[in-house]
Amino acid sequence: MTICVVDGRGGGLGSRMVEGLRGLAEDGHAVIGLGLNRASAEAMARAGATSIETAPQMIQCRLDGADMIVGSLSLLMPGSMLGEVTPVLVQTLLESPAKKVLLPLNKRKVEVVGAEGRTLDALIDQAVQRIAFLLRPIA
């Protein structure tokens, strides 16, 4: 399976997600870091991503072929992450047949009902657990 972790800005969330998913890469799953800028891509590379991409065309190609996409809810909000999330990126994400696992971070004052306010560490732990569950073979 190919898991694409998408992040921008400094790559703090993406690098921590990649770090949490490293064990899955050891199980043969590819954990690809898709950085919306060089700093975020490099942070995910240092965290152990199988590979990284920063070019918009390559990000789009990777998202089209992904089995799972991981990132923050702000990836569905054009203009977020200091303008790094473009309408084209949002459209690509939404049109991808991949399962999306999005963390409900509230930097844009968007409240997701039912998603209680948790720390970033708790959200990352929950997301990693959910991804591991989704990747388990069905018996």
N, C-alpha and C positions, 0 to 999 in steps of 0.2 A: 504494500500500500504506500501511496505517496501522500504525506501530510505536509501541507504548505502553511507555514507560520508567517503571517503578514504583519509588519509593523513599520512605523516611521519614527520621526523625531530622533531620539537617541537610541532607540532599540531596547529600552529597558524591559518592557513587557515581552517583546519577542525573544530576547535573549533568555529571560527567565522561563518562558514556555519551552524553548529549545532545550534548555538545561533539564527541565522536568521530563521532557520526552526522550532524552538520550537513551534511556533503557529500551524504548521501543525501536530505536534505530539499531540497537544491538540485536534485536529480534528480527532484523531484516527489513524493517519499514524505513523508507527514506523520509527524513525530516528536512525539508527545504526551507531555507530562510529567504523570504521575499521582502527586501528592504525598500521602502519608498524613498530612501536616500542612502548614501554610502555609509554613513555612521551607523544606521540601524542594521544594514547588511553585515558590516564588520562585527558588530556586537553579537549578532546571531552566529557568525562564523566562529568567533572566540568561544561561544557557548557550546559549540559542537554540532552545528548544522551539517548535514550530509553535503550540501552545496548551498550557494547563495545566488541571488539574481538581484539586479537593480534596474536594468533597462526596462522601460514600460512594455515593450513588445514581448520580452522574455517573461516578464511577470504575467502578462495576459496568457501566454502560451502555457506556462506552468499551472495557472489557475484552471485553464480549460482541461488539463490532464490530471488534475488533483483528485484524490479520493476523499480528502478531508481538508478543510480550510479552517485555520485557527487565528483568532485575533480579537480585537476589541469591537464592541458594538459600533464604535465611531467609524468603522470601515464602511458602514452603510449610510454615512452622512457626508455628502459632498462638501468640501471645504474644511473638513476637520483635519486634525493633526497639522495645524499651521498651513492648511491649504494643500497638503500632500495627497489627500484623498480627492481624486477627480471624479466627475460624473462617469467617465469611461471605466474607471476602476470599479465603481459601485455597480455599474451595469454588468461588467464582466463577472464580478462576484455573484450577483444575483442570478445570472444566467448559467453559472457553472452547475453541473449536476452533482457536485461534491457536497457532502455533509458539511454544514458550517457549525463550528463551535465558537460562539462569540461571548466574550466576557462583558457584563453590563457595567462598564466603567462610566462614571457620571460627570465627566469633565465638561460636557456641553449642556448640562442641566436637563438631560433627558432621563426621565424616570421610567424604568421598566417595572410595571406592577407585578408583584410576586417575586421580584429579585431583591431581597433585603440587602441593605447596605453592608457589604463585607469588605474586609481588607483585601488588598491586591494579592497578598500571600494566600489567603483562603480561597480566592477566586481561581488562582493558578492551580492550587492543589486540587480543587474540585474539577477544573477543566481537564487536568492530566488524568485523574481517575476516570472521568467520563470517556475520554478518548481511549484509554486502555480497555474499558468495558466495551466500547463500540468495535474495537479491533479483535476482540476474542472470537475464536472460531465457534460457530454454532454447532452444538453436538446433536 
